[in-house]
Amino acid sequence: MSRKPTLIKGQPLMEVDEETLNSGACGFTATEIFVKNPGRVAYTYDDLIMMPGHIGFGLGDVDISTNVTKNIKLQLPFVSSPMDTVTEAAMATAIALQGGLGIIHSNFSAADQAAEVRKVKRYKNGFITDPVCLSPEHTVEDVFKIKSTLGYSGIPITDSGDMGGKL
């Protein structure tokens, strides 16, 4: 009995040759390849051929969440690289807005790493939820210091210098 070729838009897909089929490349499930892997074999993109086929479940049944730690689970597992050319506050904020995790690189001093994390935590969809306030007694130099450490210069001036004070 001959198999019907898989068709996409009426055109047959490239069929796998007999040598590939006989080598065992066809028929392994993802669990057999990645979970039940006693030799702890690592694979690269070129090592696997994904064959189109039928799935017996709906898209709503697919769970792509992952545990970053025992207590932190990401529903959308986007994690940025902790490299100095990749992840600083701007990238970590962008990744977080998409539901992912930006890992601040370790080429900063501990104080600078903490400052980058503070910048990310203070960002909330363009609004600063816990702004730094100044009083009328502060100087423009204080604004420049805040701008250099926190990255913004729009600072509310209240009568007391505290959030909730009279503007």
C-alpha positions, 0 to 999 in steps of 0.5 A: 500500500503506497502512502499518499504524499503530504500536500501543502496548497496542493503541492507535495512536500519533499519526501524523505529518502529511504536511507533517512527513514531506515536510519531511525530518523522518523518516528521518534517523539519529542519525549523520546528525543529530549526526555528519555535520553539516557546518554544525555545526547545534545542536539543542534538544529541540523540534527533533527528533521521535523516532519509535518503530520497530524496532531491530535490536540488543539492549540489551547492544549499546548503549554509552553510555560517554563519554570525559571526557578522553583517559584517563578514560572513564565507563561511565555518563556522569553528570556534575554541573554545576560550579555553586556551587549544585549541586556541592560534596563531598556532590553529587560523592560521590553522583554518584561512587557512581552511577559518574559524575563530580562537578565541583567548582565554581570559586567556591572558592579553590584551597585550598577546592577541594582540601579539597572534593576531599579530602572526596570522595576520603576517602569510600568507601561510608560508611567512611573508609579513611585516617582522621585519627588523633590521639594522647592528647596532642591536645586537643578543639580539634584535633578541632574543627579536623578537623571544620571542615576535613574534615567529620567528628568521629569520630576514632580515638585511638591511642597513637602518633597514627598509623593502625595504632597501639594504640587 
